[in-house]
Amino acid sequence: MGGSRFVGGSVRRMGCDTAALPGSPFPYYHFSPDCVWDLATTCSGLAVVLGIALILVVRYSRSPWRRVPPGPRGLPLIGNVLELRDKVWLFQSDCKQKYEDVMYLSALGQPILVLNSLKAASELLDRRANIYSGRPRLIMAQEIISGGLAFAILNPVDDYWRRGRRAGHQVLTKAAVRGYHNVLRKEGVLLASALLANPGALEKHFQRAAASATMTILYDYPTLETENDENVKEILAYAERQSTASAPGAYLVELFPWMLHIPERFARWKYEGNRDFRRFNTLFESLFNRVLSALSEGSERPSICASLFKGSDHNQLSRQEMAWFAGTLFLAGAETTSTTMSWWALAMITHPEVQKRAHIELDTVVGRSRTPTFSDAPNLPYIQAMVKEVLRWRPALPFSLPHSTTEDDWYNGMFIPKGTICLTNLLQCHRDPAYGGSAVDFRPERFLGAHGEILPGPTETREEGHSTYGFGKRACMGKHVANESLFIYIAMSLWAVTFEPARDKDGNEVPFDAHVFVDTGMTLKPAPYECKITPRFGEVVSILAAEEELLKT
């Protein structure tokens, strides 16, 4: 019998015995105990496999992760890391058309939600602020290099955050900012004079004005030559260090937090991070202590650090916390203001009709015998609208600062898991039809009524006219300083000069693309460009020089 063997008058097949019945040519089967066990084992194994498969199918069908928002398909393991290296594609109109209000990405397993509309950003970050006010955990940038003291990226929303927020609302109110109008106006005059003296260093002039004003307001520490000021250099070095340390994949400890327990002598990254914390802690505390020394000597002038110290009984911040809080404010103010001014100057070159209308308003209200002041603001609605428009048109931080979810959530039937990083795509949000007209054009009049009065912006922007200052509990506390700074810098510059495209030796305009971005890690700047800057009338230089002398006293 093929495949069988004869054993003691019976045939053994697959653990079963067969023998011929008496008088019958057919065999009967006798199932031995071994045969029964084999069958039971086989059936049990199949049942287990099928059961596990069924459980997995059911769990997969019911898993909320199947309902995450749409987004581009990433690569195995790394997800969308490569796409996130070049963020400019997120600003293209077809991105929003393809993925609509919200888009899901993943970077090395980290879920990321990109909010492409005012409606989605307002609904999640404002109305659901209780679970959308976290920050991503940044072990290297925040916990090590900053010692857990960098207020802007602080996570979670804890007692230190609440005390810092209370302190910020105390020293950065609109009324408090009015006390720094003389500082801002002085920097506006110096900026206009610098533009005329050296037109080729446009970006440096904006950086100097912003840094000098911020240092004066924070520490009563004017820095007229920021390129040569060691303290400013150190603050900017901290900003760069924090930015590079925050980049996805920069340090393995972000993926494997258990690495924090590795002793410093075996982890160079930890040694360098702790060394940097000591360096920057010394910087911020020395600047703060400088203000306290002036206070003790009775020679102190108004500054945010002085106000923080005087209000410490109320805000309950330690000296170290106040020192780092002030350092955070510098980073939030100086870089973003100078970047916004660079975009604004570019808009003046590319939209001469806007510049002309602003010149007419300034000549009508201010005239040509004096420079603009803050008291002129109510009568300069077009300049005020220009501030709103440049912040809408080209926000310096195109994704604002990231939020993070503290609980699982659902939005329009889509699952948003706990720990998701939420990025607000401001350039897409600011193209909302609620703004009226072509959102890609620079048009300050979109914020003006029929009689030239300032109109409130869309309700989702809290009537700012843009969302550059963020959402919810993490909205920027320094918005009043930013608005006042931009107003006086723009008004003073336009009163004094005319911006025109640069021309080559043959008189032809030097070509440039106003839509090319340069990603610095912190902000998106315009690509380097040249322009021609000329005084608007003959007395400009002498009037500015006289103003400088008055402001010195």
C-alpha positions in Angstrom: 0.0 0.0 0.0 1.8 3.1 -1.3 2.9 5.4 1.4 1.9 2.9 4.2 3.8 0.2 6.0 2.5 -3.2 7.2 2.7 -3.6 11.0 1.4 -6.8 12.7 -1.5 -7.4 10.3 -2.7 -3.8 10.2 -1.9 -0.7 8.3 -0.7 2.4 10.1 -1.7 5.7 8.4 -1.4 9.1 10.1 -1.8 7.6 13.6 -4.9 5.6 12.7 -5.2 1.8 12.6 -7.1 0.0 9.8 -8.1 -3.7 9.6 -10.4 -5.8 7.4 -13.8 -6.7 8.8 -14.5 -10.5 8.6 -16.1 -11.3 5.3 -15.6 -7.7 4.0 -13.1 -6.5 1.4 -13.3 -3.0 3.0 -11.2 -1.9 5.9 -12.5 -0.2 9.0 -10.8 2.6 10.8 -9.9 2.5 14.5 -8.7 5.9 15.9 -6.0 5.4 18.4 -5.4 7.8 21.3 -2.5 9.3 19.3 -4.8 10.1 16.4 -7.4 11.8 18.5 -4.7 13.9 20.2 -3.2 15.0 16.8 -6.6 16.0 15.5 -7.5 17.9 18.7 -4.2 19.7 18.7 -4.6 20.7 15.0 -8.1 22.0 15.6 -7.2 23.9 18.7 -4.3 25.5 16.9 -6.5 26.6 14.0 -9.1 27.9 16.5 -6.5 30.0 18.3 -5.1 31.4 15.0 -8.6 32.2 13.7 -9.5 33.7 17.1 -6.5 36.0 17.1 -7.1 37.0 13.5 -10.7 37.8 14.3 -9.7 39.9 17.3 -7.2 41.8 15.2 -9.7 42.4 12.5 -12.3 43.6 14.9 -9.8 45.8 16.7 -8.5 47.2 13.4 -12.0 48.0 12.2 -12.8 49.7 15.5 -9.5 51.4 16.0 -9.7 55.2 16.1 -6.3 55.4 14.3 -8.1 54.4 11.1 -9.9 57.7 11.3 -7.0 60.1 11.6 -7.3 63.1 9.3 -6.0 62.7 5.7 -2.4 63.5 4.8 0.5 62.5 2.5 1.6 58.9 2.8 4.9 58.7 4.6 7.8 56.2 4.5 8.0 53.2 6.8 9.4 54.1 10.3 10.4 57.7 9.5 6.9 58.8 8.3 6.8 62.3 6.8 10.2 63.5 8.1 11.5 64.3 4.6 8.4 66.4 3.8 8.8 68.4 7.0 12.4 69.4 6.1 11.0 71.6 3.3 7.9 73.3 4.7 7.2 75.6 1.8 5.0 73.0 0.1 2.6 73.4 3.0 1.9 76.9 1.9 0.8 76.0 -1.7 -2.9 76.4 -2.4 -3.2 72.8 -3.7 -2.1 71.5 -0.3 -5.3 72.9 1.3 -7.4 71.9 -1.6 -6.2 68.3 -1.3 -6.3 67.9 2.5 -8.8 70.6 3.4 -9.0 72.0 7.0 -6.8 69.6 8.8 -3.9 67.4 7.6 -2.2 64.5 9.5 1.5 63.8 9.3 3.9 61.6 11.3 7.5 62.1 12.1 9.3 59.1 13.6 6.0 58.0 15.1 5.1 61.4 16.4 1.6 62.4 15.2 1.4 66.0 13.8 -1.8 67.9 12.9 -1.5 70.8 10.5 -4.5 73.2 10.8 -5.1 74.9 7.4 -8.1 77.1 8.3 -9.2 79.7 10.8 -12.3 77.7 11.5 -10.4 74.6 12.5 -7.7 76.5 14.4 -10.2 78.5 16.3 -12.4 75.5 17.2 -9.5 73.4 18.5 -7.0 75.8 19.9 -9.5 78.4 21.3 -12.7 76.7 22.1 -11.0 73.4 23.3 -8.0 75.2 24.9 -8.2 73.0 27.9 -6.8 70.0 26.0 -4.9 71.9 23.2 -2.7 74.1 25.4 0.3 71.8 25.9 3.6 72.1 24.2 5.6 69.2 22.7 8.1 67.7 25.1 11.5 69.0 24.1 14.0 67.2 26.2 17.2 68.8 24.9 15.9 72.3 24.1 13.8 72.8 27.1 14.6 70.4 29.9 18.4 70.4 29.5 19.6 73.5 27.7 17.0 75.7 29.3 16.7 73.9 32.6 12.9 73.7 32.2 12.7 77.5 32.4 12.1 78.6 28.8 8.6 80.0 29.3 7.4 80.0 25.6 8.0 76.3 25.2 7.0 75.2 28.7 5.1 72.0 29.0 2.9 71.1 30.7 0.7 73.9 31.7 1.8 73.9 35.4 2.2 76.2 38.3 5.3 77.9 36.8 3.4 78.6 33.6 0.4 80.1 35.5 2.7 82.3 37.5 4.5 83.4 34.4 1.3 84.1 32.6 0.1 86.2 35.5 3.3 88.2 35.4 3.1 88.7 31.7 -0.4 90.1 31.9 0.8 92.4 34.7 3.8 94.0 32.8 2.6 93.8 29.2 -0.8 95.4 29.3 -1.6 98.1 26.7 -1.4 100.8 29.4 2.0 99.5 30.6 3.4 99.5 27.0 2.5 103.2 26.6 5.2 103.9 29.1 7.8 102.8 26.5 6.5 105.0 23.7 9.6 107.3 24.0 11.9 104.3 23.6 10.1 103.1 20.5 9.9 106.5 18.9 13.6 107.1 19.5 14.4 103.8 17.7 12.0 104.8 14.9 13.9 108.0 14.4 17.3 106.2 14.5 15.9 103.6 12.0 14.8 106.3 9.5 18.2 108.0 9.7 20.1 104.7 9.2 18.0 103.9 6.1 19.1 107.2 4.5 22.7 106.9 5.7 23.3 103.3 4.5 20.5 102.0 2.3 22.4 98.8 1.4 22.1 97.4 5.0 18.3 97.3 5.2 18.0 94.0 7.1 20.7 95.0 9.6 18.9 98.3 10.3 15.7 96.4 11.1 17.6 94.0 13.3 19.4 96.7 15.2 16.2 98.7 15.9 14.2 95.7 17.1 17.0 94.4 19.3 17.8 97.8 20.8 14.2 98.6 21.6 13.7 95.1 23.1 16.8 95.3 25.3 15.8 98.8 26.5 12.3 97.9 27.3 13.4 94.7 29.1 16.6 95.8 30.9 16.9 99.6 30.3 19.9 98.5 28.2 20.1 100.3 24.9 22.2 98.5 22.3 22.8 100.9 19.4 25.3 98.6 17.8 23.9 95.1 18.2 26.5 93.5 16.0 29.2 94.4 18.5 27.1 93.8 21.7 28.2 90.6 23.5 25.0 90.2 25.4 22.9 90.4 22.3 25.2 87.9 20.6 24.8 85.5 23.5 21.0 85.8 23.5 20.9 85.1 19.7 23.3 82.2 20.3 20.8 80.7 22.8 18.0 81.2 20.2 20.1 79.3 17.6 21.0 76.5 20.0 17.4 76.1 21.1 16.2 76.0 17.5 18.7 73.3 16.4 18.1 71.2 19.4 14.3 71.3 18.7 14.7 69.9 15.2 13.1 66.5 14.7 15.7 63.8 15.0 18.4 66.1 16.3 18.9 63.9 19.5 18.1 60.3 20.1 17.0 61.1 23.7 13.8 62.6 22.2 12.9 59.2 20.9 14.3 57.2 23.9 13.7 59.3 27.0 15.2 56.6 29.2 18.6 57.9 27.9 18.2 60.8 30.4 19.4 58.3 33.1 22.8 57.8 31.3 25.5 59.5 33.4 26.9 62.7 31.9 30.4 61.2 31.6 29.0 58.6 29.2 26.8 61.0 27.2 28.5 63.9 25.5 25.2 65.4 24.3 24.1 65.6 28.0 27.4 67.2 29.0 27.2 69.8 26.3 23.5 70.5 27.1 24.2 71.0 30.8 27.2 73.2 30.0 25.0 75.4 27.7 22.4 75.7 30.5 25.1 77.1 32.9 26.3 79.5 30.2 22.8 80.9 29.3 21.6 80.9 32.9 24.6 83.1 33.8 23.7 85.4 30.9 20.0 85.9 31.8 20.7 86.2 35.5 23.5 88.8 35.0 21.2 91.0 32.8 18.4 90.7 35.5 20.8 91.5 38.3 22.0 94.6 36.4 18.5 96.0 36.7 18.3 95.1 40.4 21.6 96.9 41.0 20.1 100.0 39.4 17.0 99.6 41.6 19.1 99.5 44.7 21.0 102.6 43.7 17.9 104.5 42.9 19.0 105.1 39.3 16.6 102.7 37.6 14.3 103.8 34.8 11.1 101.9 33.7 11.8 98.4 32.4 9.9 95.1 32.4 12.5 93.5 34.6 12.0 96.2 37.2 8.3 95.8 37.0 8.6 92.0 37.4 10.7 92.4 40.5 8.4 95.0 42.1 5.4 92.7 41.4 7.1 89.5 42.6 4.9 89.4 45.7 2.0 89.1 43.4 3.4 86.9 40.6 5.3 84.6 42.9 8.2 84.1 40.5 11.7 83.4 41.8 14.6 85.6 40.6 15.9 82.8 38.3 12.4 82.4 36.8 12.1 86.2 36.3 15.5 86.2 34.6 14.5 83.5 32.2 11.1 84.9 31.6 12.7 88.2 30.4 15.1 86.3 28.2 12.1 84.5 26.6 10.5 87.8 25.9 13.5 89.0 24.0 13.5 86.0 21.7 9.7 86.5 21.1 10.1 90.1 20.2 13.3 91.1 18.5 13.6 88.4 15.8 9.9 88.4 14.8 9.7 92.3 14.6 12.8 92.6 12.4 11.6 89.8 10.1 8.2 91.5 9.8 9.8 94.8 8.8 11.8 93.0 6.1 8.6 91.6 4.6 7.0 95.1 4.9 9.8 96.8 3.0 9.5 94.2 0.3 5.7 94.9 0.1 6.5 98.6 -0.4 8.7 97.8 -3.4 6.2 95.5 -5.0 3.1 97.5 -4.2 4.0 101.2 -5.0 0.3 102.2 -5.0 0.1 101.2 -1.3 3.2 103.2 -0.5 1.8 106.2 -2.3 -1.5 106.1 -0.4 0.4 105.9 2.9 2.6 108.9 1.9 -0.5 111.0 1.2 -2.0 110.1 4.6 1.2 111.0 6.4 1.5 114.3 4.5 -2.1 115.2 5.4 -2.0 114.3 9.1 1.7 114.9 10.1 3.0 117.2 7.4 6.7 117.7 6.6 7.9 119.9 9.4 7.9 117.2 12.2 8.1 113.4 12.5 5.1 111.2 13.4 4.2 110.4 17.0 2.0 107.9 18.7 -0.6 110.7 19.2 -1.1 110.7 15.4 -2.1 107.0 15.4 -5.9 107.6 15.6 -5.7 109.8 12.5 -3.4 107.3 10.6 -5.9 104.4 10.0 -4.1 103.4 6.7 -0.8 103.0 8.6 -2.6 101.0 11.3 -4.2 98.8 8.6 -0.8 98.3 7.1 0.5 96.8 10.4 -2.4 94.4 10.4 -1.9 93.5 6.7 1.8 92.7 6.9 1.2 90.4 9.9 -1.6 88.7 7.9 0.3 88.7 4.6 3.6 87.3 5.9 3.6 86.1 9.5 7.2 85.8 10.8 6.4 82.5 12.5 4.3 80.8 9.7 3.2 77.9 12.1 3.1 80.0 15.3 4.5 78.0 18.2 3.3 74.4 18.3 0.5 73.2 20.6 0.1 69.7 21.9 -3.0 67.7 22.9 -3.3 66.4 26.4 -6.2 64.0 25.7 -7.6 62.1 22.7 -10.1 64.2 20.8 -12.4 64.1 17.7 -13.0 66.7 15.1 -15.6 66.3 12.3 -15.4 62.5 12.7 -11.6 62.5 12.6 -9.5 61.1 15.5 -6.8 63.3 17.0 -4.7 61.2 19.5 -3.3 62.4 22.8 0.2 63.9 22.4 -0.4 65.2 18.8 1.7 68.3 17.9 -0.7 70.9 16.4 0.8 73.4 13.9 -1.3 76.3 12.7 -0.5 76.9 9.0 -1.0 80.7 9.3 -0.3 81.4 5.6 -3.2 79.1 4.7 -5.4 80.4 7.5 -4.8 84.0 6.4 -6.1 83.2 2.9 -9.6 82.7 4.4 -12.4 84.2 2.2 -13.4 86.2 5.4 -10.6 88.6 4.6 -12.2 89.7 1.3 -10.5 90.2 -2.1 -7.4 88.3 -3.1 -5.7 87.1 0.0 -2.3 86.7 -1.6 -2.1 90.4 -2.4 -0.9 93.1 0.0 -4.0 95.3 0.5 -4.3 97.2 3.8 -7.6 98.6 2.7 -9.2 95.2 3.4 -9.2 96.4 7.1 -10.8 99.8 6.3 -14.5 100.7 6.2 -16.3 103.0 3.7 -15.2 106.1 5.5 -11.6 105.0 6.1 -12.1 103.7 9.6 -10.4 100.6 11.0 -12.7 97.6 10.9 -12.4 94.6 13.2 -11.0 91.5 11.6 -12.7 88.1 11.4 -14.1 87.0 14.8 -11.7 84.0 14.8 -8.8 86.5 15.1 -10.2 88.2 18.2 -10.5 91.3 16.0 -6.8 91.6 15.4 -7.3 91.0 11.7 -4.8 88.0 11.7 -3.8 85.1 13.9 -0.1 85.8 14.0 -0.2 86.2 17.8 -1.5 82.7 18.3 -4.6 81.1 19.9 -6.0 80.1 23.2 -4.0 80.1 26.5 -0.8 80.2 24.5 -1.5 83.5 22.6 1.3 86.0 22.6 1.4 88.3 25.6 3.6 90.8 23.9 1.3 91.7 21.1 0.8 95.3 22.3 4.6 95.9 22.2 4.7 94.4 18.7 1.8 96.4 17.4 3.2 99.7 18.8 6.7 99.0 17.5 5.6 98.2 14.0 3.3 101.2 13.9 6.0 103.7 14.7 8.8 102.1 12.6 6.5 102.0 9.6 5.1 105.5 10.1 8.6 107.0 10.7 10.2 105.2 7.7 7.5 106.1 5.2 7.4 109.7 6.5 11.2 109.9 5.7 11.9 107.8 2.6 10.6 106.2 -0.5 11.3 102.6 -1.3 11.9 101.6 -4.9 13.2 98.6 -6.8 17.0 98.5 -7.2 18.3 99.1 -10.7 21.5 97.9 -12.5 24.0 100.1 -14.2 21.8 100.2 -17.3 18.8 101.5 -15.4 16.9 98.2 -15.5 15.1 96.9 -12.4 17.0 94.1 -10.5 14.7 91.1 -10.7 13.7 89.3 -7.5 10.9 87.0 -6.4 8.7 88.3 -3.6 7.4 84.8 -2.9 10.7 83.0 -2.1 11.2 82.2 1.6 14.3 81.6 3.6 13.8 79.2 6.5 16.1 80.3 9.4 14.8 77.6 11.7 12.9 80.2 13.8 11.3 82.4 11.2 10.6 82.6 7.4 12.4 85.6 5.9 12.2 86.9 2.4 15.1 85.9 0.1 17.8 88.6 0.1 16.8 91.6 -2.0 18.1 95.0 -2.9 16.2 98.3 -3.0 16.6 101.9 -3.7 16.0 104.3 -0.7 15.7 108.0 -1.2 14.6 110.9 1.0 11.1 112.1 0.3 12.0 115.8 0.6 15.0 118.0 1.2 14.5 118.7 4.9 14.2 115.1 6.0 17.9 114.6 7.2 18.0 117.8 9.2 14.6 117.2 10.9 15.7 113.7 11.9 19.0 114.9 13.2 17.2 117.5 15.4 14.8 114.8 16.6 17.7 112.6 17.6 19.2 115.4 19.8 15.8 116.0 21.5 15.4 112.4 22.2 18.8 112.1 23.9 17.7 114.5 26.7 
